[in-house]
Amino acid sequence: MKVSGDRHEYLIPFNQLLAIHCKRGLVWGELEFVLPEDKVVRLHGTEWSETQQFHRYLDAHWRRWSQEMSDVAAQALQEQWARISERTAKTNGLPVNAFGGWNTKFARRLPLAAAGLTSGGVCSLSRDMA
């Protein structure tokens, strides 16, 4: 997503976006895009009604995209779980050190920001997936 104003232009990938907040100032509205590592990009200087309208539009698209990516991630998680189950059935278990590498590789395949993985929902990663 491209966010631009008179003096600045930012490219914010949806997969890095953690939240979108709509705030009202004294005169203008402000959109706040929350990114990993406590980074925030603010877009302000638009009339409040326009800010609200754009926020509703953007939020709806972001939520729809997020749900699609959540479905993709849930499918990847099911496939990973099937691989682990198959391997443990063949070998009667897995060494504990195998999970660190698998988690890292698996997390890289997900279409979501790593910071979003701990926020709950379908894509939450946990040590106890049983």
C-alpha positions in Angstrom: 0.0 0.0 0.0 1.3 3.4 -0.9 0.7 6.3 1.6 1.7 9.7 0.5 1.3 13.3 1.4 2.6 16.6 0.3 6.1 16.0 1.6 6.4 12.3 2.2 5.7 9.0 0.6 5.7 5.6 2.3 5.2 2.0 1.0 3.6 -0.1 3.6 3.3 -3.8 2.8 0.0 -5.2 4.1 1.9 -8.2 5.5 3.8 -5.8 7.9 0.7 -3.9 9.0 -0.4 -4.7 12.6 -3.2 -2.1 13.0 -4.8 0.9 11.4 -6.2 3.6 13.7 -8.4 6.5 12.8 -7.9 9.6 15.0 -9.5 13.0 15.1 -7.4 16.1 15.6 -8.6 19.6 16.3 -9.2 20.3 12.6 -8.0 17.3 10.6 -8.3 13.5 10.7 -5.3 11.2 11.0 -4.7 7.6 10.0 -2.1 5.8 12.0 -0.5 2.7 10.5 1.2 0.5 13.2 4.1 -1.6 12.1 6.5 -4.1 13.9 9.1 -2.8 16.3 6.8 0.0 17.5 7.1 1.9 14.2 4.1 4.1 13.3 3.4 5.9 10.0 0.9 8.8 10.3 -1.1 10.3 7.4 -2.9 13.5 8.4 -4.1 16.7 6.9 -7.4 15.4 5.4 -10.9 16.5 6.5 -12.4 14.3 9.2 -15.2 12.9 7.1 -12.7 12.0 4.3 -10.4 10.4 6.8 -13.3 8.3 8.2 -14.4 7.3 4.8 -10.9 6.3 3.7 -10.4 4.4 7.0 -13.5 2.3 6.5 -12.5 1.5 2.9 -8.9 0.7 3.8 -9.8 -1.2 6.9 -12.3 -3.4 5.0 -9.7 -4.3 2.3 -7.0 -4.9 4.9 -9.3 -7.2 6.9 -10.4 -9.1 3.8 -6.7 -9.5 2.7 -5.8 -10.5 6.3 -8.5 -13.2 6.3 -7.2 -14.6 3.0 -3.7 -14.7 4.3 -4.9 -16.3 7.5 -6.5 -19.0 5.4 -3.2 -19.5 3.5 -1.3 -19.7 6.8 -3.8 -22.1 8.3 -3.4 -24.4 5.4 0.4 -24.2 5.7 0.1 -25.0 9.4 -2.0 -28.0 8.6 0.5 -29.2 6.1 3.4 -28.7 8.5 1.4 -30.6 11.2 0.8 -33.5 8.8 4.6 -33.6 8.0 5.5 -33.7 11.7 2.8 -36.3 12.5 4.0 -38.5 9.6 7.6 -38.2 10.8 6.9 -38.9 14.4 4.8 -41.9 13.4 7.7 -43.4 11.5 10.4 -42.7 14.2 8.3 -42.8 17.4 9.2 -39.2 18.2 11.3 -36.3 17.2 14.4 -34.8 18.9 13.6 -31.5 20.6 16.2 -29.6 18.6 14.4 -30.5 15.3 11.6 -28.1 16.2 13.7 -24.9 16.3 14.7 -25.3 12.7 11.2 -26.3 11.6 9.6 -23.4 13.3 12.0 -20.9 11.7 11.5 -22.4 8.2 7.8 -22.5 8.7 7.5 -18.9 9.9 9.3 -17.7 6.8 6.7 -19.4 4.6 3.8 -17.5 6.3 2.4 -14.4 4.5 2.2 -12.5 7.7 4.4 -10.3 9.8 6.1 -12.3 12.5 4.9 -9.8 15.1 1.3 -10.7 14.0 1.8 -14.4 14.7 1.4 -13.9 18.4 -1.7 -11.8 18.2 -4.2 -14.7 18.2 -6.6 -16.1 15.7 -6.1 -18.9 13.2 -2.4 -18.2 12.7 -1.1 -18.1 16.3 2.0 -20.2 16.7 2.5 -21.9 20.0 4.8 -24.6 21.3 1.8 -26.8 22.2 0.0 -27.3 18.9 -1.7 -30.6 19.9 
